[in-house]
Amino acid sequence: MYDNILLPFDGSEGAAEVLHHASELAHWADATIQILYVADTTRDSVTVVGGEAIDVLERKGEDIVEEAAKTLDTLGVPYNTDVIQGNPAPTIADYAERYDQNIVVMPTHGREGISRYLIGSVSEKVVRLSSVPVLTVRMQPDETLNFPYENILIPTDGSAAATHAAEHVLSLASSIDATVHVLSVVEEASLGLDVRSTISAEESEQAATDAVETIASEADAHGVTKTVRHIEHGTPVKEILGCIESNDIDAVGMGTTGKRSTDRILLGSVAEKIVRSAPVPVMTVADST
């Protein structure tokens, strides 16, 4: 399923943990990891050493990817390394597409390290820009990552983007024999108190049910043997996070609509907020249209 895994790496503690998670994925998939360090050309990193202009970040990057390579040697994972210059988020997204990477694995923050290009908004920008699936991992102190995933959550709003993302996530779930939890949220805040709101509530409930059943049917078609359906009422982010906690979810898979669309993120900004706040890995998959 994955032959090439792109790992943007900055040497931070969080990134080191994700390196191990990516190695587990690579072992399972028999994949090669591409370690990538992007020397951020949007900052002033050039100094003069011995009369020659030396890009300090690029030199540091070479040291960082070398350390990552040593770890992968120990773990027995095949890899390649690269250090390039550029604006980090678009450079990572373009690199993944240009060099036929099947998935990008990256932390959503680092607690230490010389570079902050993997922290916060940059990962979210990669999620928006990448045509390749992105697996983001938000590391917390004393947190562990489990792979293969036993429980995977697929939130859906019934959109084409959600269904497209589900196809990819269901292939993974079937391959690792994971239980798939399918969730759709009926947003109650938008409903009023008049008769029309009652009709709207019924329509919203039916739409959520239809959305869940569509993904559940796809799960059957992909050979997923364990599917759990969830219809919740409230706000999407809160209900998704609640479902993660109450069902021992190991990973979330959801869609984005791609960088050329004005409505780029499934359920508005929900995907970005889940990437930012979920305590488990989140896989985002761009719509191909």
C-alpha positions in Angstrom: 0.0 0.0 0.0 2.9 2.3 0.8 6.2 1.9 -1.0 7.6 5.3 -0.2 7.1 7.2 3.0 8.2 10.9 3.2 9.3 11.9 6.7 10.0 15.7 7.0 12.4 15.7 10.0 13.8 18.5 12.2 15.5 16.5 15.0 13.1 17.6 17.8 12.0 15.1 20.4 8.5 14.9 18.9 10.0 14.3 15.5 12.2 11.5 16.9 9.1 9.7 18.3 7.4 10.0 14.9 10.5 8.6 13.3 9.9 5.4 15.3 6.2 5.4 14.3 7.1 5.8 10.6 9.5 2.9 10.9 6.8 0.7 12.2 4.6 1.7 9.3 7.6 1.0 6.9 8.3 -2.4 8.4 4.6 -3.4 7.9 4.4 -2.0 4.4 8.0 -3.1 3.4 8.5 0.6 2.4 11.5 2.9 2.1 11.5 6.1 4.2 12.7 9.3 2.6 14.1 11.6 5.3 13.7 15.2 4.3 15.1 18.3 5.9 14.0 21.7 4.5 16.4 24.5 5.2 14.0 27.4 5.5 14.9 30.1 3.0 12.3 32.4 4.4 14.6 33.1 7.3 18.1 34.7 7.3 20.3 31.6 7.8 23.4 32.6 5.8 26.5 33.6 7.7 30.2 33.9 6.7 32.7 31.3 7.9 36.3 31.3 6.7 35.5 33.8 4.0 32.8 31.6 2.4 29.0 32.0 2.6 27.7 28.9 4.5 24.0 28.2 5.0 23.9 27.3 8.6 20.5 25.6 8.5 21.6 23.4 5.6 24.7 22.3 7.5 22.6 21.6 10.6 20.1 19.7 8.4 22.8 17.4 7.1 23.7 16.6 10.7 20.1 16.0 11.7 19.3 13.6 8.8 22.5 11.7 9.5 21.3 11.1 13.1 17.9 10.0 11.8 19.6 7.7 9.4 21.6 6.1 12.2 18.3 5.4 14.0 16.8 3.8 11.0 20.0 1.7 10.5 19.4 0.4 14.0 15.7 -0.3 13.3 16.6 -2.1 10.1 14.5 0.2 7.8 15.6 1.1 4.3 15.9 4.9 3.7 17.2 7.8 1.7 18.1 11.3 2.9 17.8 14.7 1.4 18.5 18.3 2.5 17.0 21.0 0.4 16.2 24.7 0.6 12.8 26.2 0.3 9.6 27.5 2.0 8.9 24.5 4.2 5.2 23.7 3.8 4.9 24.0 0.0 8.3 22.4 -0.5 7.3 19.4 1.5 4.0 19.1 -0.4 5.7 19.5 -3.8 8.5 17.1 -2.9 5.9 14.4 -2.0 4.2 14.7 -5.3 7.3 15.1 -7.5 9.1 12.1 -6.1 6.1 9.7 -5.9 5.9 9.5 -2.2 2.8 7.5 -1.0 2.3 9.2 2.3 3.8 12.0 4.4 4.4 11.4 8.1 5.1 14.4 10.3 4.7 15.7 13.8 2.4 18.6 14.5 4.9 20.2 16.8 8.4 19.7 18.3 9.3 20.4 21.8 12.9 21.2 21.1 15.3 21.3 18.2 16.7 24.1 16.0 13.8 24.3 13.6 10.2 25.2 14.2 9.1 24.5 10.6 7.2 21.4 11.7 5.3 23.2 14.4 1.6 24.2 14.3 0.6 26.0 11.2 3.2 24.5 8.9 1.9 21.0 9.3 -1.6 22.4 8.8 -0.4 24.1 5.6 1.0 20.7 4.4 -2.4 19.2 5.1 -4.0 21.8 2.9 -1.5 21.7 0.1 -0.5 18.0 -0.2 -2.1 15.9 -2.9 -0.5 12.9 -1.1 -2.1 11.6 2.1 -0.6 13.1 5.3 -0.3 11.3 8.6 0.2 14.0 11.4 1.1 13.0 14.9 0.7 15.3 17.9 3.1 14.1 20.5 2.5 14.7 24.2 4.8 13.9 27.2 4.8 10.2 28.1 2.6 9.4 25.1 3.0 6.2 23.1 1.9 5.4 19.6 0.3 2.1 18.6 0.7 0.4 15.3 -0.9 -1.6 13.8 -4.0 0.5 14.7 -6.8 -1.5 16.4 -9.5 1.2 16.1 -9.7 3.8 13.3 -12.3 6.6 13.3 -13.6 7.9 10.0 -15.7 11.1 10.4 -18.0 11.9 7.5 -20.4 14.6 6.4 -21.5 12.7 3.3 -19.4 14.8 1.0 -17.4 13.5 -1.9 -14.2 14.4 -0.1 -15.2 12.3 2.9 -16.0 9.3 0.7 -12.8 9.6 -1.2 -10.8 9.7 2.0 -12.6 6.8 3.3 -11.6 4.6 0.4 -7.9 5.1 1.3 -8.4 4.7 5.0 -10.6 1.6 4.6 -7.8 -0.1 2.5 -5.4 0.5 5.4 -8.0 -0.7 7.9 -8.7 -3.9 6.0 -4.9 -4.6 5.6 -4.3 -4.4 9.4 -7.7 -5.9 10.4 -8.7 -2.8 12.3 -12.1 -2.0 13.6 -13.6 1.0 11.8 -15.7 3.5 13.6 -17.8 5.7 11.3 -19.1 9.0 12.8 -21.4 11.7 11.5 -22.4 14.7 13.6 -25.7 16.4 13.5 -25.0 20.0 14.2 -27.7 21.2 16.6 -26.5 24.8 17.0 -27.8 25.7 13.6 -31.4 24.5 14.3 -34.0 26.9 15.5 -37.3 26.3 17.4 -40.0 26.7 14.7 -41.6 24.0 12.6 -39.1 24.4 9.8 -36.3 23.6 12.3 -38.1 20.3 13.1 -38.1 19.4 9.5 -34.5 20.5 9.2 -33.6 18.3 12.2 -35.2 15.3 10.7 -33.4 15.9 7.4 -30.1 16.4 9.2 -30.5 13.2 11.1 -31.3 11.3 7.9 -28.4 12.9 6.1 -26.0 11.8 8.9 -27.4 8.3 8.9 -27.0 8.1 5.1 -23.5 9.4 5.3 -22.5 6.7 7.9 -24.2 3.9 5.9 -22.4 4.9 2.8 -19.0 4.5 4.5 -20.1 1.3 6.3 -21.1 -0.2 2.9 -17.7 0.8 1.5 -16.1 -0.9 4.5 -17.9 -4.1 3.7 -16.7 -3.9 0.1 -13.1 -3.4 1.3 -13.3 -6.5 3.5 -13.4 -4.7 6.8 -15.0 -7.2 9.2 -15.7 -4.9 12.2 -17.6 -1.6 11.7 -19.2 0.5 14.4 -21.7 3.3 13.5 -21.9 6.5 15.4 -24.5 9.3 15.0 -23.8 12.2 17.5 -25.4 15.6 18.1 -23.3 18.7 18.8 -20.3 20.4 17.2 -18.1 18.3 14.9 -14.8 18.9 16.7 -16.1 18.2 20.1 -17.9 15.1 19.1 -14.9 13.7 17.1 -12.6 14.3 20.1 -15.2 12.7 22.4 -15.5 9.7 20.1 -11.7 9.2 20.1 -11.6 9.2 23.9 -14.7 7.0 24.5 -13.8 4.3 22.0 -10.0 4.0 22.4 -9.4 5.2 18.9 -5.8 4.8 17.7 -6.0 6.9 14.5 -8.4 9.2 12.6 -8.8 9.3 8.8 -10.6 12.2 7.1 -10.7 14.1 3.9 -9.7 17.5 2.5 -11.0 18.8 -0.8 -7.6 19.8 -2.2 -5.7 23.0 -2.6 -7.6 24.3 -5.6 -11.0 24.4 -4.0 -12.4 27.4 -2.1 -13.9 25.0 0.4 -10.6 23.2 1.1 -11.2 21.4 4.3 -13.8 18.8 5.1 -16.5 20.3 7.4 -14.9 23.7 7.1 -11.9 24.0 9.4 -12.7 20.8 11.3 -9.9 18.7 9.7 -7.3 21.4 10.7 -8.6 21.6 14.2 -8.5 17.8 14.6 -5.0 17.7 13.3 -4.1 20.4 15.8 -5.8 18.8 18.8 -6.4 15.0 18.4 -4.3 12.9 20.8 -3.9 10.2 18.1 -2.4 10.2 14.6 -4.7 11.8 12.0 -4.5 10.9 8.3 -5.8 13.5 5.9 -6.5 12.6 2.3 -7.0 15.2 -0.4 -9.9 14.9 -2.8 -8.6 14.1 -6.3 -11.0 16.3 -8.1 
